[in-house]
Amino acid sequence: MADELIAVEVAYAAPDRQLLIPVSLMANSTVEQAIAASGILREFPEIDLGQQKVGIFGVVCSLDKTLSPEDRVEIYRPLRQNPMDARRGRLQK
């Protein structure tokens, strides 16, 4: 079982470009290992895993979270503006 491969995806979306990279990893691999294996950090050098949050299917998790088959690892960009403030601004227009 330990040498079994699982398929996952790593996703990141910049304002002008999105990328979804399929990756095959050993069972019991972590979120951090999937990100490293995907090569997404070369594609988006602005990603800072020390500052940015990551998650699986929209649920924030840690880099050492163990993956399950078919998981989608997501790297989240920091918000430029608080969503509530943005909504208030739109309503005032």
Rosetta constraint file for C-alpha pairs under 8 A:
AtomPair CA 1 CA 27 HARMONIC 7.55 0.50
AtomPair CA 2 CA 26 HARMONIC 7.21 0.50
AtomPair CA 2 CA 27 HARMONIC 6.01 0.50
AtomPair CA 2 CA 28 HARMONIC 7.50 0.50
AtomPair CA 3 CA 26 HARMONIC 6.11 0.50
AtomPair CA 3 CA 27 HARMONIC 6.75 0.50
AtomPair CA 4 CA 26 HARMONIC 5.80 0.50
AtomPair CA 4 CA 27 HARMONIC 5.52 0.50
AtomPair CA 5 CA 24 HARMONIC 6.19 0.50
AtomPair CA 5 CA 25 HARMONIC 5.33 0.50
AtomPair CA 5 CA 26 HARMONIC 4.52 0.50
AtomPair CA 5 CA 27 HARMONIC 5.54 0.50
AtomPair CA 6 CA 24 HARMONIC 5.56 0.50
AtomPair CA 6 CA 25 HARMONIC 5.40 0.50
AtomPair CA 6 CA 26 HARMONIC 6.08 0.50
AtomPair CA 6 CA 27 HARMONIC 5.75 0.50
AtomPair CA 6 CA 68 HARMONIC 7.35 0.50
AtomPair CA 6 CA 69 HARMONIC 5.01 0.50
AtomPair CA 6 CA 70 HARMONIC 7.29 0.50
AtomPair CA 7 CA 22 HARMONIC 7.05 0.50
AtomPair CA 7 CA 23 HARMONIC 5.79 0.50
AtomPair CA 7 CA 24 HARMONIC 4.58 0.50
AtomPair CA 7 CA 25 HARMONIC 6.50 0.50
AtomPair CA 7 CA 69 HARMONIC 5.54 0.50
AtomPair CA 7 CA 70 HARMONIC 5.48 0.50
AtomPair CA 7 CA 71 HARMONIC 7.69 0.50
AtomPair CA 8 CA 22 HARMONIC 5.90 0.50
AtomPair CA 8 CA 23 HARMONIC 5.38 0.50
AtomPair CA 8 CA 24 HARMONIC 6.40 0.50
AtomPair CA 8 CA 25 HARMONIC 7.67 0.50
AtomPair CA 8 CA 34 HARMONIC 7.73 0.50
AtomPair CA 8 CA 68 HARMONIC 7.85 0.50
AtomPair CA 8 CA 69 HARMONIC 6.11 0.50
AtomPair CA 8 CA 70 HARMONIC 4.72 0.50
AtomPair CA 8 CA 71 HARMONIC 5.01 0.50
AtomPair CA 8 CA 72 HARMONIC 5.82 0.50
AtomPair CA 8 CA 73 HARMONIC 7.45 0.50
AtomPair CA 9 CA 20 HARMONIC 6.41 0.50
AtomPair CA 9 CA 21 HARMONIC 5.37 0.50
AtomPair CA 9 CA 22 HARMONIC 4.34 0.50
AtomPair CA 9 CA 23 HARMONIC 5.75 0.50
AtomPair CA 9 CA 70 HARMONIC 7.19 0.50
AtomPair CA 9 CA 71 HARMONIC 6.45 0.50
AtomPair CA 9 CA 72 HARMONIC 4.66 0.50
AtomPair CA 9 CA 73 HARMONIC 5.99 0.50
AtomPair CA 10 CA 20 HARMONIC 5.64 0.50
AtomPair CA 10 CA 21 HARMONIC 5.15 0.50
AtomPair CA 10 CA 22 HARMONIC 6.49 0.50
AtomPair CA 10 CA 23 HARMONIC 7.40 0.50
AtomPair CA 10 CA 34 HARMONIC 7.00 0.50
AtomPair CA 10 CA 35 HARMONIC 6.41 0.50
AtomPair CA 10 CA 38 HARMONIC 6.69 0.50
AtomPair CA 10 CA 40 HARMONIC 7.79 0.50
AtomPair CA 10 CA 72 HARMONIC 5.77 0.50
AtomPair CA 10 CA 73 HARMONIC 4.65 0.50
AtomPair CA 10 CA 74 HARMONIC 5.95 0.50
AtomPair CA 10 CA 75 HARMONIC 7.89 0.50
AtomPair CA 11 CA 18 HARMONIC 7.56 0.50
AtomPair CA 11 CA 19 HARMONIC 5.69 0.50
AtomPair CA 11 CA 20 HARMONIC 4.45 0.50
AtomPair CA 11 CA 21 HARMONIC 6.43 0.50
AtomPair CA 11 CA 72 HARMONIC 6.98 0.50
AtomPair CA 11 CA 73 HARMONIC 6.04 0.50
AtomPair CA 11 CA 74 HARMONIC 4.80 0.50
AtomPair CA 11 CA 75 HARMONIC 6.40 0.50
AtomPair CA 12 CA 18 HARMONIC 5.87 0.50
AtomPair CA 12 CA 19 HARMONIC 5.56 0.50
AtomPair CA 12 CA 20 HARMONIC 6.77 0.50
AtomPair CA 12 CA 40 HARMONIC 7.95 0.50
AtomPair CA 12 CA 74 HARMONIC 6.02 0.50
AtomPair CA 12 CA 75 HARMONIC 5.34 0.50
AtomPair CA 12 CA 76 HARMONIC 6.98 0.50
AtomPair CA 13 CA 17 HARMONIC 5.95 0.50
AtomPair CA 13 CA 18 HARMONIC 4.11 0.50
AtomPair CA 13 CA 19 HARMONIC 6.31 0.50
AtomPair CA 13 CA 75 HARMONIC 7.99 0.50
AtomPair CA 13 CA 76 HARMONIC 7.85 0.50
AtomPair CA 13 CA 77 HARMONIC 7.77 0.50
AtomPair CA 14 CA 18 HARMONIC 5.91 0.50
AtomPair CA 14 CA 77 HARMONIC 7.57 0.50
AtomPair CA 21 CA 38 HARMONIC 6.26 0.50
AtomPair CA 21 CA 40 HARMONIC 7.77 0.50
AtomPair CA 22 CA 38 HARMONIC 7.35 0.50
AtomPair CA 23 CA 34 HARMONIC 6.96 0.50
AtomPair CA 23 CA 37 HARMONIC 7.01 0.50
AtomPair CA 23 CA 38 HARMONIC 6.07 0.50
AtomPair CA 25 CA 29 HARMONIC 6.48 0.50
AtomPair CA 25 CA 34 HARMONIC 7.14 0.50
AtomPair CA 27 CA 67 HARMONIC 7.63 0.50
AtomPair CA 27 CA 68 HARMONIC 7.64 0.50
AtomPair CA 28 CA 66 HARMONIC 5.57 0.50
AtomPair CA 28 CA 67 HARMONIC 6.27 0.50
AtomPair CA 28 CA 68 HARMONIC 7.64 0.50
AtomPair CA 29 CA 33 HARMONIC 6.22 0.50
AtomPair CA 29 CA 34 HARMONIC 7.16 0.50
AtomPair CA 29 CA 66 HARMONIC 5.65 0.50
AtomPair CA 29 CA 67 HARMONIC 5.90 0.50
AtomPair CA 30 CA 34 HARMONIC 6.36 0.50
AtomPair CA 30 CA 63 HARMONIC 6.70 0.50
AtomPair CA 30 CA 64 HARMONIC 5.26 0.50
AtomPair CA 30 CA 65 HARMONIC 5.31 0.50
AtomPair CA 30 CA 66 HARMONIC 4.42 0.50
AtomPair CA 30 CA 67 HARMONIC 5.57 0.50
AtomPair CA 31 CA 35 HARMONIC 6.30 0.50
AtomPair CA 31 CA 62 HARMONIC 7.57 0.50
AtomPair CA 31 CA 63 HARMONIC 5.05 0.50
AtomPair CA 31 CA 64 HARMONIC 6.00 0.50
AtomPair CA 31 CA 65 HARMONIC 5.76 0.50
AtomPair CA 31 CA 66 HARMONIC 6.52 0.50
AtomPair CA 31 CA 67 HARMONIC 6.41 0.50
AtomPair CA 31 CA 73 HARMONIC 6.66 0.50
AtomPair CA 32 CA 36 HARMONIC 6.23 0.50
AtomPair CA 32 CA 63 HARMONIC 4.87 0.50
AtomPair CA 32 CA 64 HARMONIC 6.33 0.50
AtomPair CA 33 CA 37 HARMONIC 6.04 0.50
AtomPair CA 34 CA 38 HARMONIC 6.06 0.50
AtomPair CA 34 CA 73 HARMONIC 7.72 0.50
AtomPair CA 35 CA 39 HARMONIC 6.85 0.50
AtomPair CA 35 CA 40 HARMONIC 6.59 0.50
AtomPair CA 35 CA 41 HARMONIC 7.50 0.50
AtomPair CA 35 CA 73 HARMONIC 7.76 0.50
AtomPair CA 36 CA 40 HARMONIC 7.32 0.50
AtomPair CA 36 CA 41 HARMONIC 7.25 0.50
AtomPair CA 39 CA 43 HARMONIC 6.86 0.50
AtomPair CA 40 CA 44 HARMONIC 6.14 0.50
AtomPair CA 41 CA 45 HARMONIC 5.44 0.50
AtomPair CA 41 CA 46 HARMONIC 7.92 0.50
AtomPair CA 41 CA 47 HARMONIC 6.43 0.50
AtomPair CA 47 CA 52 HARMONIC 7.28 0.50
AtomPair CA 48 CA 52 HARMONIC 5.85 0.50
AtomPair CA 49 CA 53 HARMONIC 7.08 0.50
AtomPair CA 49 CA 54 HARMONIC 7.98 0.50
AtomPair CA 52 CA 75 HARMONIC 7.10 0.50
AtomPair CA 52 CA 76 HARMONIC 6.17 0.50
AtomPair CA 52 CA 77 HARMONIC 6.35 0.50
AtomPair CA 52 CA 78 HARMONIC 6.58 0.50
AtomPair CA 53 CA 60 HARMONIC 6.79 0.50
AtomPair CA 53 CA 61 HARMONIC 7.71 0.50
AtomPair CA 53 CA 62 HARMONIC 7.97 0.50
AtomPair CA 53 CA 75 HARMONIC 6.24 0.50
AtomPair CA 53 CA 76 HARMONIC 5.48 0.50
AtomPair CA 53 CA 77 HARMONIC 7.57 0.50
AtomPair CA 54 CA 60 HARMONIC 5.67 0.50
AtomPair CA 54 CA 61 HARMONIC 6.02 0.50
AtomPair CA 54 CA 62 HARMONIC 6.81 0.50
AtomPair CA 54 CA 63 HARMONIC 7.13 0.50
AtomPair CA 54 CA 73 HARMONIC 7.14 0.50
AtomPair CA 54 CA 74 HARMONIC 5.55 0.50
AtomPair CA 54 CA 75 HARMONIC 4.52 0.50
AtomPair CA 54 CA 76 HARMONIC 5.80 0.50
AtomPair CA 55 CA 59 HARMONIC 5.03 0.50
AtomPair CA 55 CA 60 HARMONIC 3.96 0.50
AtomPair CA 55 CA 61 HARMONIC 4.87 0.50
AtomPair CA 55 CA 62 HARMONIC 7.41 0.50
AtomPair CA 55 CA 73 HARMONIC 5.80 0.50
AtomPair CA 55 CA 74 HARMONIC 5.15 0.50
AtomPair CA 55 CA 75 HARMONIC 6.61 0.50
AtomPair CA 55 CA 76 HARMONIC 7.75 0.50
AtomPair CA 56 CA 60 HARMONIC 6.58 0.50
AtomPair CA 56 CA 61 HARMONIC 6.97 0.50
AtomPair CA 56 CA 71 HARMONIC 6.45 0.50
AtomPair CA 56 CA 72 HARMONIC 5.47 0.50
AtomPair CA 56 CA 73 HARMONIC 4.72 0.50
AtomPair CA 56 CA 74 HARMONIC 5.91 0.50
AtomPair CA 57 CA 71 HARMONIC 7.18 0.50
AtomPair CA 57 CA 72 HARMONIC 5.71 0.50
AtomPair CA 57 CA 73 HARMONIC 6.84 0.50
AtomPair CA 57 CA 74 HARMONIC 7.03 0.50
AtomPair CA 58 CA 74 HARMONIC 7.30 0.50
AtomPair CA 61 CA 65 HARMONIC 6.62 0.50
AtomPair CA 67 CA 71 HARMONIC 6.55 0.50
AtomPair CA 81 CA 85 HARMONIC 7.01 0.50
AtomPair CA 81 CA 86 HARMONIC 6.56 0.50
AtomPair CA 82 CA 86 HARMONIC 6.31 0.50
AtomPair CA 83 CA 87 HARMONIC 6.19 0.50
AtomPair CA 84 CA 88 HARMONIC 6.22 0.50
AtomPair CA 85 CA 89 HARMONIC 6.19 0.50
AtomPair CA 86 CA 90 HARMONIC 6.34 0.50
AtomPair CA 87 CA 91 HARMONIC 6.21 0.50
AtomPair CA 88 CA 92 HARMONIC 6.20 0.50
AtomPair CA 89 CA 93 HARMONIC 6.63 0.50
